[in-house]
Amino acid sequence: MSATACVQGIRLSLNGRLNLDSVPYFTKPGHNPLTDAVTELDLSGLSHCDSAGVALLIQWVAEANAQGRTLTLVAVPDKVKALLELYDIEFLTLAIGREGEGNAEQ
């Protein structure tokens, strides 16, 4: 299964497997679901996230920051948190919100 994205108001929800196979879809022109209204990335629906998925999250947080917006990561699976800690990505770990943290499995 590949990853899907759904925008509802300020929240972008990601579902499925965010990995080397699915990430290129979101980097194609016209396929970036990150709209100006989005301020939250809900990761609760991720069943898997590898280093390519983490790189996409970094890119999206950087894009929002460049536009003067802050993205908060919500419902971050424990295994994604572990990758962030492993890679020592401090600015992304600071973006993790408190709502529903850490319940999904990789």
The 8 nearest C-alpha neighbors of each residue, nearest first, counted from 0:
[[1, 15, 16, 2, 21, 3, 46, 17],
 [0, 2, 16, 21, 15, 3, 17, 20],
 [3, 1, 15, 16, 17, 14, 21, 13],
 [2, 4, 14, 13, 15, 1, 5, 12],
 [5, 3, 13, 12, 14, 11, 6, 32],
 [4, 6, 12, 11, 7, 13, 3, 32],
 [7, 5, 11, 10, 8, 12, 4, 32],
 [8, 6, 10, 9, 11, 5, 12, 37],
 [7, 9, 10, 6, 36, 37, 11, 38],
 [8, 10, 37, 38, 36, 39, 7, 11],
 [11, 9, 39, 7, 37, 8, 6, 40],
 [10, 12, 6, 40, 5, 41, 39, 37],
 [13, 11, 41, 5, 4, 40, 10, 42],
 [12, 14, 4, 42, 3, 44, 45, 41],
 [15, 13, 44, 45, 3, 2, 4, 12],
 [14, 16, 2, 45, 46, 1, 0, 44],
 [15, 17, 47, 2, 1, 46, 18, 45],
 [18, 16, 48, 52, 2, 21, 47, 22],
 [19, 17, 52, 49, 21, 51, 20, 48],
 [18, 20, 51, 22, 21, 52, 17, 23],
 [19, 21, 18, 22, 23, 1, 17, 24],
 [20, 22, 18, 1, 23, 17, 19, 24],
 [21, 23, 24, 25, 19, 18, 20, 17],
 [24, 22, 26, 25, 21, 27, 20, 19],
 [25, 23, 22, 26, 27, 21, 30, 31],
 [26, 24, 31, 30, 23, 22, 27, 32],
 [25, 27, 23, 24, 31, 28, 30, 22],
 [28, 26, 30, 25, 24, 29, 23, 31],
 [29, 27, 30, 26, 31, 25, 24, 23],
 [28, 30, 31, 27, 32, 25, 26, 24],
 [31, 29, 25, 27, 28, 32, 26, 24],
 [30, 32, 25, 33, 29, 26, 28, 27],
 [33, 31, 34, 30, 4, 6, 25, 11],
 [32, 34, 31, 37, 35, 11, 59, 36],
 [35, 33, 36, 37, 32, 31, 6, 11],
 [34, 36, 37, 33, 63, 38, 68, 66],
 [35, 37, 34, 9, 38, 8, 33, 10],
 [38, 36, 9, 10, 34, 35, 39, 33],
 [37, 39, 70, 9, 69, 71, 10, 36],
 [40, 38, 10, 71, 70, 37, 72, 9],
 [39, 41, 72, 11, 10, 12, 73, 71],
 [42, 40, 12, 73, 43, 74, 11, 72],
 [41, 43, 75, 13, 44, 74, 45, 12],
 [44, 42, 74, 45, 103, 41, 75, 76],
 [45, 43, 14, 42, 13, 15, 46, 103],
 [46, 44, 14, 15, 47, 42, 43, 16],
 [45, 47, 105, 15, 16, 104, 44, 103],
 [48, 46, 105, 16, 45, 17, 15, 49],
 [47, 49, 17, 52, 18, 16, 105, 79],
 [48, 50, 18, 52, 51, 53, 47, 17],
 [49, 51, 53, 52, 54, 48, 18, 82],
 [52, 50, 54, 19, 18, 53, 49, 55],
 [53, 51, 17, 18, 55, 49, 50, 54],
 [52, 54, 50, 56, 55, 51, 57, 49],
 [53, 55, 51, 57, 52, 56, 50, 58],
 [56, 54, 58, 52, 57, 53, 59, 51],
 [55, 57, 53, 59, 58, 54, 60, 52],
 [58, 56, 54, 60, 55, 59, 61, 53],
 [57, 59, 55, 61, 56, 60, 62, 54],
 [58, 60, 62, 56, 61, 57, 63, 55],
 [59, 61, 63, 57, 62, 58, 70, 64],
 [60, 62, 64, 58, 59, 63, 65, 57],
 [63, 61, 59, 65, 64, 60, 58, 66],
 [62, 64, 68, 66, 60, 65, 61, 69],
 [65, 63, 67, 61, 68, 66, 62, 69],
 [64, 66, 62, 63, 67, 61, 68, 60],
 [67, 65, 63, 64, 68, 62, 35, 61],
 [66, 68, 64, 65, 63, 69, 62, 61],
 [69, 67, 63, 64, 66, 70, 38, 65],
 [68, 70, 64, 63, 38, 71, 67, 60],
 [71, 69, 38, 39, 60, 72, 94, 63],
 [70, 72, 39, 94, 95, 96, 40, 73],
 [71, 73, 95, 40, 96, 94, 39, 41],
 [74, 72, 41, 96, 75, 98, 40, 95],
 [75, 73, 100, 99, 43, 42, 101, 41],
 [74, 76, 101, 100, 42, 73, 43, 77],
 [77, 75, 101, 103, 79, 78, 102, 104],
 [78, 76, 101, 80, 79, 81, 75, 102],
 [77, 79, 81, 80, 76, 105, 82, 104],
 [80, 78, 82, 81, 76, 77, 83, 48],
 [81, 79, 77, 83, 78, 82, 84, 76],
 [80, 82, 78, 84, 79, 83, 85, 77],
 [83, 81, 85, 79, 84, 80, 86, 78],
 [84, 82, 80, 86, 88, 81, 85, 87],
 [83, 85, 87, 81, 82, 86, 80, 88],
 [86, 84, 82, 87, 83, 81, 88, 80],
 [85, 87, 83, 84, 88, 82, 81, 89],
 [88, 86, 84, 85, 89, 83, 82, 92],
 [89, 87, 83, 86, 91, 90, 92, 84],
 [88, 90, 92, 91, 87, 93, 83, 84],
 [89, 91, 93, 92, 88, 94, 57, 87],
 [92, 90, 94, 93, 89, 88, 57, 95],
 [91, 93, 89, 94, 95, 90, 88, 83],
 [92, 94, 90, 91, 95, 89, 96, 71],
 [93, 95, 71, 91, 92, 72, 96, 70],
 [96, 94, 72, 92, 93, 71, 73, 97],
 [95, 97, 73, 72, 71, 98, 94, 100],
 [96, 98, 100, 99, 73, 95, 74, 72],
 [99, 97, 100, 73, 96, 74, 95, 75],
 [100, 98, 74, 97, 101, 73, 102, 75],
 [101, 99, 74, 75, 98, 97, 102, 73],
 [100, 102, 76, 77, 75, 74, 103, 99],
 [101, 103, 76, 100, 104, 77, 74, 43],
 [104, 102, 76, 43, 101, 105, 46, 45],
 [105, 103, 46, 76, 78, 102, 77, 47],
 [104, 47, 46, 78, 48, 103, 45, 76]]
